[in-house]
Amino acid sequence: MFTAAIFDMDGLLIDSERPIMAAWIAAARTLDVELSHAQYLQCVGLAMVESKQILAELLGGTAAYQHAAAQVTAALQLERADGDVRPLFPIKPGAAELLAALRGRGTRCAVASSSTRGQIAACLGSLDVLHHFEAFAGGDEVARAKPDPALYRLAAERLGVDPADCVAFEDSENGAKAALAAGMRVVVVPDLKHPPEAIVAQAFHVLDSLHDAMPHVPRWFP
């Protein structure tokens, strides 16, 4: 049915949203601001410019935002455990298995992430799954972020495939909207936020984890 699979990264391939949220909540406390989970979730799936504006308002202004952002950046560097440097963001359950299965079938795969190309390469390289992807489209390469379809269109273009022949794997509402607007079918795997009913109704499938995609692989990628 599909010749290619295009994946979001944060919250879909890597479990990054939770530690990022925890880092912002901790940084807010140093400013005597209690940033709640619900408040932070307003930023999930948004472009950096939009999330920066929301967080600046919640934290008390641009200076407060910059202070907190510096602490978040420091907290999200590689962590050390027993002298070993390890990726801060672990791979999501089922991701490695699904990517290996798709590669085994000759299915072409790409990443379409709001993170920069450098961040994509660093995160996926540290988890030994970078080799499964033929193409990447990063948020620093398009003028408008998700829900604009530019990232997904760029990923399909770099694979050399028609968007209609692609299935996108997404965790966020804005990501799903972007893939749909690009003309792709969307498999939604919710992370911190469950998508609204309007997105669920348009999704090709909604799964609890990437593990649950495995039984569908022979049918979706003949």
Secondary structure as UniProt FT lines:
FT   STRAND          4..7
FT   TURN            11..13
FT   HELIX           17..29
FT   TURN            30..32
FT   HELIX           37..40
FT   HELIX           41..43
FT   TURN            44..45
FT   HELIX           48..59
FT   HELIX           62..75
FT   STRAND          79..81
FT   TURN            82..83
FT   STRAND          84..86
FT   TURN            93..94
FT   HELIX           95..104
FT   TURN            105..106
FT   STRAND          108..113
FT   HELIX           117..126
FT   TURN            127..128
FT   HELIX           130..132
FT   STRAND          135..138
FT   HELIX           139..141
FT   TURN            146..147
FT   HELIX           150..159
FT   HELIX           163..165
FT   STRAND          166..170
FT   HELIX           173..181
FT   TURN            182..183
FT   STRAND          185..188
FT   HELIX           197..202
FT   STRAND          205..206
FT   HELIX           210..216
FT   HELIX           217..220
//
